[in-house]
Each structure stands twice: as structure tokens, then as C-alpha cells.
Amino acid sequence: MKPATVVLLPLLLAAGCHAAPRGPVADADGLAAALAAAGPGDTIILQPGDYGRLQLRDKSWDRPVTLRAAQPGTARFARIALENVRGLIFDGTGLDLVLGAGEGERTRGADIRGGGALTFRNCAFSGTDDGNPDNDGFGLNARGVDGLTVENCTFRNLFRGAVFAQSRNLRITGNQVDTLRSDGFDFAEVDTALIAGNRFRDFFFSAEKGDHADFIQFWTNQAGPSANITIRDNIMLQGKGRYAQGIFIRSESGARYGKFVIQNNLYQGISLHGITIDAADAPEIRDNTILNLGGQKQQSGINTQRTSNAIVERNIACTFNSREDSGLIQRDNLLLACRGPHFGARDAGRAPGEVFSGSIEPAARPEAFVPRDAQAPGWRPR
């Protein structure tokens, strides 16, 4: 059965008055009526159920209207499309993206164009719940948005978690991202963003389909550079998954990235690119821990390329690489000996077993990556 659709176009209300929603709503029609009558600051409670496709266009509230699930995760949408919408909060809702006939991996579950002052809080973005991200699309796509918060949400069983493009004033915090096929969070031409406290694990890229999996990625291909970005306190573990790069910031066009602060992040995987930043001015990379899985030949590390006046300090990594940088400062970093089965080789650096407080096998808890020495550099749990 085709899911119901909530379509809300601009309404003209008498100045200074509105019909506030009364009681919770239970279906798509009830939600449409409640949104049409909602005034600034109202909260609409969603009873458990299927709310189909929500489409809003050219709506604005001075104080955000909240759509709150009566029970977290039980009010579900099939799609969300917002165009030039300002002042809306989704709290505890779910989105189930099931691809229909003719829909491919770039189908968007939540698609946001323009607008701002938007929040997704305690929400779940899911593809087909079969543990196979090979038949799924994007959880969230946002373009041209000024003011977007995504916090304490889950992204699971998807091709990509979320893409943020040509947007500003983003807060992407405290999210759980796992069982994806390609990228976790992608950013292009973003100004002013906090990406903090997110956990990424168990990505399953498809080499046959040309995937290039990254937990966090920035690009300039068909977009301008990003600036004023803070990436901190994120945990990125390959776990039981396949190859995935950590924080990968590349300028395909050669355009220069502005201010980046990359601090207190943890990465373990088989990629060389634990943290890689290209063509950036004065980036700061400090207090991160980057290491590869035992038995892997590649050494995961921190890589700077074509940067100016970069600071790389108090990090732990298997390798530190510099290429075509100017004014680079590297200080107080700790080099690990990461070659050989279970890091057995001692050709350079310190053995991880001497540095960390617990087992660092793939199934280890993040707390195992805390250094034994309280004064040592590197990542700490927050």
C-alpha cells in the first residue's frame, strides 16, 4: 500500500492568532491539520504509527514547532522533504527508507532544501532492516540550509548516512553511525560546523561498485571549500567492517580550505588515511589517536598535504606524513610501531602494548585506547 503523504503549502493566518493543536495526533491527516494550525513554539505529540511522506514547503515559525514522538522511535516516516522551512524540530521520530521500483542508492530519506533553524534530535534514520546496506539510500541530505542540528540520532543500514552541502551553522553531535556501505557524514562548501561526539563503526564498502568509504569526508568537487570547522571527540572504529578512511579532507579543485580544528578523535582501521587534510590554511590537528589493525601492512596515520602553517601536536599515530606543506609545525607527537602481526615489529616508534591501557584488538572498547601515562598525548574519552 502506498504510504500516506502529508503536503503542507503556505497558509495565511490572521495576525496574532492561531488554532493550537489539541492532544496528540495519530496519523498523517491528523499531523497535516496540526501543522496547519501550529503557532510559534507549539509541540505536536505523535502517537505510534506510520506517518508516510511528510512534505513541507515555504513554512516558517519564529519559535520552533516540535514534532515529538510520544514514545521514541515509534512514530515513523517513509520520507521527509522540507523546502524553505524554518523553525521545526523532530524529536524521537523515525525514518524508514525502503527503496521502491526504479529508486537507487542515491535516493534520499530526508531531503532538506533551503530554510534553517531545523533540528533532528533522538531520531533514527534507517534503511531496509536486513543488515545489508547494499540495497539502501541516503539517510539525510541537506543543501542551502542556515542552521541545522542533528544530535543523538542513529544512522543504520544505509548507503550513506548524511550529506551536507552549501550550508552553514551546523551542529552534528552525539550520533551513532554504523552498518553503512559508503560514507558516514559528507560535507561540501560548509561554513561554520561542529562535528563532535559521533561514533562510527562497521562500514561495509563495495569494491565492485567503486565505493570509497570515509567516516567523515570533505570535498570541493563541484563545490567551494569549507571553513570554520571543528571536528572533535569522534570515535571511528573499523570493528567487524571493511576498509573505511577516517577524517578525509581533500580539495579536488585546489581551492583552499579555511580554519579547521581536528582534536581528540580516535581512529582504528586499515586505511592510511586516519586523518588526511589537503590544501588548508592554518589547520590545527591535536590530541588524536590513529592506529591500524594488527597484522596490516599499511600504517594508519596523520597526513598533511599542500597545507600552510599547520600545527600537528600531541597526537599518537603509526605514521606522520607531510607533502608540499609550508610552515608545518610538528611537536610532542608519539610514533607507534605498527607493522607486523599484532604490532610485533619494532622498526620505529613504541609498541602499542607499551602505550595503551588495554587490548586494542578490533572488538576492544574505546577505553582501551587511553594511554597508560596520564601525561601522554592522544585521545581521551569525553
QUIGI-V386492 format. One record per residue. RES is the residue in three letters. SS is DSSP state (H for helix, E for strand, C for the rest). PSI is psi in radians with two decimals (* if undefined). Layout:
res=RES ss=SS psi=PSI
res=RES ss=SS psi=PSI
This chain:
res=MET ss=C psi=2.35
res=LYS ss=C psi=2.28
res=PRO ss=C psi=2.60
res=ALA ss=C psi=2.72
res=THR ss=E psi=2.26
res=VAL ss=E psi=1.96
res=VAL ss=E psi=2.11
res=LEU ss=E psi=2.00
res=LEU ss=C psi=2.98
res=PRO ss=C psi=2.42
res=LEU ss=C psi=2.52
res=LEU ss=C psi=2.04
res=LEU ss=C psi=2.65
res=ALA ss=C psi=2.38
res=ALA ss=C psi=2.32
res=GLY ss=C psi=0.04
res=CYS ss=C psi=2.67
res=HIS ss=C psi=2.79
res=ALA ss=C psi=1.78
res=ALA ss=C psi=2.43
res=PRO ss=C psi=2.47
res=ARG ss=C psi=2.08
res=GLY ss=C psi=3.05
res=PRO ss=C psi=2.81
res=VAL ss=E psi=2.76
res=ALA ss=C psi=-0.10
res=ASP ss=C psi=3.13
res=ALA ss=H psi=-0.70
res=ASP ss=H psi=-0.74
res=GLY ss=H psi=-0.66
res=LEU ss=H psi=-0.72
res=ALA ss=H psi=-0.76
res=ALA ss=H psi=-0.71
res=ALA ss=H psi=-0.71
res=LEU ss=H psi=-0.66
res=ALA ss=H psi=-0.54
res=ALA ss=H psi=-0.12
res=ALA ss=C psi=2.42
res=GLY ss=C psi=3.00
res=PRO ss=C psi=2.27
res=GLY ss=C psi=-0.01
res=ASP ss=C psi=2.70
res=THR ss=E psi=2.25
res=ILE ss=E psi=2.08
res=ILE ss=E psi=2.24
res=LEU ss=E psi=2.03
res=GLN ss=C psi=2.78
res=PRO ss=C psi=2.42
res=GLY ss=E psi=3.13
res=ASP ss=E psi=2.06
res=TYR ss=C psi=0.16
res=GLY ss=C psi=-2.42
res=ARG ss=E psi=2.12
res=LEU ss=E psi=2.12
res=GLN ss=E psi=2.03
res=LEU ss=E psi=2.45
res=ARG ss=E psi=2.35
res=ASP ss=C psi=0.83
res=LYS ss=C psi=2.52
res=SER ss=E psi=2.36
res=TRP ss=E psi=2.32
res=ASP ss=E psi=-0.68
res=ARG ss=E psi=2.35
res=PRO ss=E psi=2.45
res=VAL ss=E psi=2.39
res=THR ss=E psi=2.26
res=LEU ss=E psi=1.87
res=ARG ss=E psi=2.21
res=ALA ss=E psi=2.31
res=ALA ss=C psi=-0.64
res=GLN ss=C psi=2.13
res=PRO ss=C psi=2.30
res=GLY ss=C psi=-0.02
res=THR ss=C psi=-0.22
res=ALA ss=E psi=1.95
res=ARG ss=E psi=2.47
res=PHE ss=E psi=2.62
res=ALA ss=C psi=-0.59
res=ARG ss=E psi=2.69
res=ILE ss=E psi=2.18
res=ALA ss=E psi=2.03
res=LEU ss=E psi=2.21
res=GLU ss=E psi=2.02
res=ASN ss=C psi=0.87
res=VAL ss=C psi=2.33
res=ARG ss=E psi=2.39
res=GLY ss=E psi=1.02
res=LEU ss=E psi=2.35
res=ILE ss=E psi=2.26
res=PHE ss=E psi=2.17
res=ASP ss=E psi=1.93
res=GLY ss=C psi=0.21
res=THR ss=C psi=2.90
res=GLY ss=E psi=2.71
res=LEU ss=E psi=2.11
res=ASP ss=E psi=1.81
res=LEU ss=C psi=1.84
res=VAL ss=C psi=2.07
res=LEU ss=C psi=2.36
res=GLY ss=C psi=-3.08
res=ALA ss=C psi=2.26
res=GLY ss=C psi=-0.08
res=GLU ss=C psi=2.43
res=GLY ss=C psi=-2.94
res=GLU ss=C psi=-0.31
res=ARG ss=C psi=0.21
res=THR ss=C psi=2.41
res=ARG ss=E psi=2.21
res=GLY ss=E psi=-1.00
res=ALA ss=E psi=2.14
res=ASP ss=E psi=2.04
res=ILE ss=E psi=2.18
res=ARG ss=E psi=2.03
res=GLY ss=C psi=-2.98
res=GLY ss=C psi=-2.84
res=GLY ss=E psi=-2.97
res=ALA ss=E psi=0.83
res=LEU ss=E psi=2.54
res=THR ss=E psi=2.38
res=PHE ss=E psi=2.02
res=ARG ss=E psi=2.28
res=ASN ss=C psi=0.59
res=CYS ss=C psi=2.79
res=ALA ss=E psi=2.13
res=PHE ss=E psi=2.02
res=SER ss=E psi=2.55
res=GLY ss=C psi=-2.71
res=THR ss=C psi=2.21
res=ASP ss=C psi=1.13
res=ASP ss=C psi=0.18
res=GLY ss=C psi=0.19
res=ASN ss=C psi=1.76
res=PRO ss=H psi=0.13
res=ASP ss=H psi=-0.21
res=ASN ss=H psi=0.68
res=ASP ss=C psi=3.04
res=GLY ss=C psi=-2.65
res=PHE ss=E psi=2.45
res=GLY ss=E psi=-0.87
res=LEU ss=E psi=2.38
res=ASN ss=E psi=2.19
res=ALA ss=E psi=2.28
res=ARG ss=E psi=2.30
res=GLY ss=C psi=0.57
res=VAL ss=C psi=2.42
res=ASP ss=E psi=1.67
res=GLY ss=E psi=1.60
res=LEU ss=E psi=2.22
res=THR ss=E psi=2.28
res=VAL ss=E psi=1.89
res=GLU ss=E psi=2.44
res=ASN ss=C psi=0.68
res=CYS ss=C psi=2.88
res=THR ss=E psi=2.49
res=PHE ss=E psi=2.05
res=ARG ss=E psi=2.55
res=ASN ss=E psi=0.98
res=LEU ss=E psi=2.80
res=PHE ss=C psi=-0.95
res=ARG ss=E psi=2.62
res=GLY ss=E psi=-1.13
res=ALA ss=E psi=2.59
res=VAL ss=E psi=2.28
res=PHE ss=E psi=2.08
res=ALA ss=E psi=2.48
res=GLN ss=E psi=0.82
res=SER ss=E psi=2.91
res=ARG ss=E psi=2.80
res=ASN ss=E psi=1.13
res=LEU ss=E psi=2.49
res=ARG ss=E psi=1.90
res=ILE ss=E psi=1.67
res=THR ss=E psi=2.50
res=GLY ss=C psi=0.48
res=ASN ss=C psi=2.66
res=GLN ss=E psi=2.18
res=VAL ss=E psi=2.02
res=ASP ss=E psi=2.88
res=THR ss=E psi=0.91
res=LEU ss=E psi=2.79
res=ARG ss=C psi=-0.60
res=SER ss=C psi=-1.99
res=ASP ss=C psi=2.66
res=GLY ss=C psi=-1.33
res=PHE ss=E psi=2.20
res=ASP ss=E psi=2.52
res=PHE ss=E psi=2.38
res=ALA ss=E psi=2.16
res=GLU ss=E psi=1.02
res=VAL ss=E psi=2.40
res=ASP ss=E psi=2.09
res=THR ss=E psi=1.69
res=ALA ss=E psi=2.46
res=LEU ss=E psi=2.12
res=ILE ss=E psi=1.72
res=ALA ss=E psi=2.51
res=GLY ss=C psi=0.41
res=ASN ss=C psi=2.64
res=ARG ss=E psi=2.23
res=PHE ss=E psi=2.41
res=ARG ss=E psi=2.61
res=ASP ss=C psi=1.13
res=PHE ss=C psi=2.50
res=PHE ss=C psi=1.38
res=PHE ss=C psi=2.75
res=SER ss=C psi=1.87
res=ALA ss=H psi=-0.58
res=GLU ss=H psi=-0.52
res=LYS ss=H psi=0.14
res=GLY ss=C psi=0.43
res=ASP ss=C psi=2.63
res=HIS ss=C psi=1.47
res=ALA ss=C psi=2.34
res=ASP ss=E psi=2.48
res=PHE ss=E psi=-0.83
res=ILE ss=E psi=2.22
res=GLN ss=E psi=2.47
res=PHE ss=E psi=2.51
res=TRP ss=E psi=2.91
res=THR ss=C psi=0.11
res=ASN ss=C psi=2.03
res=GLN ss=C psi=0.51
res=ALA ss=C psi=2.81
res=GLY ss=C psi=3.06
res=PRO ss=C psi=2.89
res=SER ss=C psi=2.81
res=ALA ss=E psi=2.78
res=ASN ss=E psi=0.98
res=ILE ss=E psi=2.29
res=THR ss=E psi=2.18
res=ILE ss=E psi=1.86
res=ARG ss=E psi=2.70
res=ASP ss=C psi=0.48
res=ASN ss=C psi=2.55
res=ILE ss=E psi=2.14
res=MET ss=E psi=1.83
res=LEU ss=E psi=2.25
res=GLN ss=C psi=-0.64
res=GLY ss=C psi=-2.22
res=LYS ss=C psi=0.05
res=GLY ss=C psi=-2.91
res=ARG ss=C psi=-2.96
res=TYR ss=C psi=2.29
res=ALA ss=C psi=2.31
res=GLN ss=E psi=2.79
res=GLY ss=E psi=-1.78
res=ILE ss=E psi=1.96
res=PHE ss=E psi=1.95
res=ILE ss=E psi=1.86
res=ARG ss=C psi=2.49
res=SER ss=C psi=1.71
res=GLU ss=C psi=-0.56
res=SER ss=C psi=-0.24
res=GLY ss=C psi=-0.09
res=ALA ss=C psi=2.54
res=ARG ss=C psi=2.27
res=TYR ss=E psi=2.58
res=GLY ss=C psi=-2.62
res=LYS ss=C psi=2.22
res=PHE ss=E psi=2.32
res=VAL ss=E psi=2.08
res=ILE ss=E psi=1.85
res=GLN ss=E psi=2.38
res=ASN ss=C psi=0.86
res=ASN ss=C psi=2.63
res=LEU ss=E psi=2.26
res=TYR ss=E psi=2.35
res=GLN ss=E psi=2.17
res=GLY ss=E psi=-2.95
res=ILE ss=C psi=0.13
res=SER ss=C psi=2.58
res=LEU ss=C psi=-0.47
res=HIS ss=E psi=1.28
res=GLY ss=E psi=-0.95
res=ILE ss=E psi=2.15
res=THR ss=E psi=2.25
res=ILE ss=E psi=2.35
res=ASP ss=E psi=2.42
res=ALA ss=C psi=0.87
res=ALA ss=E psi=2.56
res=ASP ss=E psi=2.13
res=ALA ss=C psi=0.77
res=PRO ss=C psi=2.64
res=GLU ss=E psi=2.14
res=ILE ss=E psi=1.85
res=ARG ss=E psi=2.63
res=ASP ss=C psi=0.55
res=ASN ss=C psi=2.70
res=THR ss=E psi=2.17
res=ILE ss=E psi=2.10
res=LEU ss=E psi=2.76
res=ASN ss=E psi=2.95
res=LEU ss=C psi=2.61
res=GLY ss=C psi=2.45
res=GLY ss=C psi=-0.03
res=GLN ss=C psi=2.46
res=LYS ss=C psi=-0.63
res=GLN ss=C psi=2.51
res=GLN ss=C psi=2.01
res=SER ss=C psi=2.41
res=GLY ss=E psi=-2.91
res=ILE ss=E psi=2.16
res=ASN ss=E psi=2.21
res=THR ss=E psi=2.44
res=GLN ss=E psi=2.24
res=ARG ss=C psi=0.50
res=THR ss=C psi=2.81
res=SER ss=E psi=2.29
res=ASN ss=C psi=0.69
res=ALA ss=C psi=2.57
res=ILE ss=E psi=2.13
res=VAL ss=E psi=1.83
res=GLU ss=E psi=2.57
res=ARG ss=C psi=0.71
res=ASN ss=C psi=2.76
res=ILE ss=E psi=2.26
res=ALA ss=E psi=2.83
res=CYS ss=C psi=-0.41
res=THR ss=E psi=2.63
res=PHE ss=E psi=2.05
res=ASN ss=E psi=2.45
res=SER ss=E psi=2.38
res=ARG ss=E psi=2.12
res=GLU ss=C psi=0.60
res=ASP ss=C psi=2.73
res=SER ss=E psi=2.39
res=GLY ss=C psi=0.43
res=LEU ss=C psi=2.34
res=ILE ss=E psi=2.09
res=GLN ss=E psi=2.16
res=ARG ss=E psi=2.58
res=ASP ss=C psi=0.59
res=ASN ss=C psi=2.76
res=LEU ss=E psi=2.12
res=LEU ss=E psi=2.26
res=LEU ss=E psi=2.64
res=ALA ss=E psi=1.79
res=CYS ss=C psi=0.22
res=ARG ss=C psi=2.76
res=GLY ss=C psi=2.87
res=PRO ss=H psi=2.20
res=HIS ss=H psi=0.66
res=PHE ss=H psi=0.68
res=GLY ss=C psi=-0.48
res=ALA ss=C psi=2.60
res=ARG ss=C psi=0.68
res=ASP ss=C psi=-0.44
res=ALA ss=C psi=2.59
res=GLY ss=C psi=-3.07
res=ARG ss=E psi=2.54
res=ALA ss=E psi=2.36
res=PRO ss=H psi=-0.60
res=GLY ss=H psi=-0.41
res=GLU ss=H psi=-0.35
res=VAL ss=H psi=-0.75
res=PHE ss=E psi=2.81
res=SER ss=C psi=-0.19
res=GLY ss=C psi=-3.04
res=SER ss=C psi=2.41
res=ILE ss=C psi=0.55
res=GLU ss=C psi=2.88
res=PRO ss=C psi=-0.52
res=ALA ss=C psi=0.03
res=ALA ss=C psi=2.63
res=ARG ss=C psi=2.67
res=PRO ss=H psi=-0.54
res=GLU ss=H psi=-0.35
res=ALA ss=H psi=-0.30
res=PHE ss=H psi=0.17
res=VAL ss=C psi=2.24
res=PRO ss=E psi=2.59
res=ARG ss=C psi=-0.68
res=ASP ss=C psi=2.06
res=ALA ss=C psi=-0.37
res=GLN ss=C psi=-0.03
res=ALA ss=C psi=2.75
res=PRO ss=C psi=-3.05
res=GLY ss=C psi=-3.11
res=TRP ss=C psi=2.56
res=ARG ss=C psi=2.51
res=PRO ss=C psi=2.53
res=ARG ss=C psi=*
